[in-house]
């Protein structure tokens, strides 16, 4: 199964540019998770809601033009649409941040984590979201399912995960509390798949648009795949599709035998 996760930063704009179509043609994913769709389903074209090749599901934010997640599943690989859940028990997911696919023995979860930089309240909510999500995903795993989760975590874990770590020691996305949470994730036997395969790679998934950082590759790695350590042997490969344009993030890819 080839799974792609992409913070698309506005699904309508990326469709209009033809970049979404380009990704599908080039990579032909079995499952495609989106973050930051920034639209309601009623605002989307038939290509984005009645695609002949994919089952399509969205979980939009209540606030117009903000956040939201989605997932597409290739019809040719599944005779019927998989079970889909949105949000997390015990969490008011009115910003559209969590979407989950359940197959027979596997759960795939796509997440758009809060940025937390707008205010003190937003920062506290980010930390609360982190903790709630870890409890939630551990519970999913306890059911005995092969569990994979992915998305925009809005944190660079270690200095190797951003081009200028010293200059960003006090920046949202690289603060000790955020980085320590990723440490807790790993201590809970979740594996950062890309870093496991490429421990020394300086490869990024997000670049600041206005400053032209992408052309200079001054970026951050904030988009991830995690898998339960016991299932790591099922992973065939992972990569950053860094040449794919259309968003300030590039897609990340996982090829896994499930």
Secondary structure as GFF3:
##gff-version 3
##sequence-region A 1 258
A	DSSP	beta_strand	2	7	.	.	.	ID=ss1
A	DSSP	alpha_helix	11	17	.	.	.	ID=ss2
A	DSSP	alpha_helix	19	27	.	.	.	ID=ss3
A	DSSP	beta_strand	31	35	.	.	.	ID=ss4
A	DSSP	three_ten_helix	41	43	.	.	.	ID=ss5
A	DSSP	alpha_helix	46	49	.	.	.	ID=ss6
A	DSSP	beta_strand	54	59	.	.	.	ID=ss7
A	DSSP	beta_strand	69	74	.	.	.	ID=ss8
A	DSSP	three_ten_helix	75	77	.	.	.	ID=ss9
A	DSSP	beta_strand	83	86	.	.	.	ID=ss10
A	DSSP	beta_strand	98	102	.	.	.	ID=ss11
A	DSSP	beta_strand	106	112	.	.	.	ID=ss12
A	DSSP	alpha_helix	120	142	.	.	.	ID=ss13
A	DSSP	beta_strand	146	152	.	.	.	ID=ss14
A	DSSP	three_ten_helix	159	161	.	.	.	ID=ss15
A	DSSP	three_ten_helix	166	168	.	.	.	ID=ss16
A	DSSP	alpha_helix	176	187	.	.	.	ID=ss17
A	DSSP	beta_strand	190	192	.	.	.	ID=ss18
A	DSSP	alpha_helix	193	197	.	.	.	ID=ss19
A	DSSP	beta_strand	206	207	.	.	.	ID=ss20
A	DSSP	alpha_helix	213	216	.	.	.	ID=ss21
A	DSSP	beta_strand	219	220	.	.	.	ID=ss22
A	DSSP	beta_strand	223	228	.	.	.	ID=ss23
A	DSSP	three_ten_helix	229	234	.	.	.	ID=ss24
A	DSSP	beta_strand	235	241	.	.	.	ID=ss25
A	DSSP	beta_strand	251	256	.	.	.	ID=ss26
###
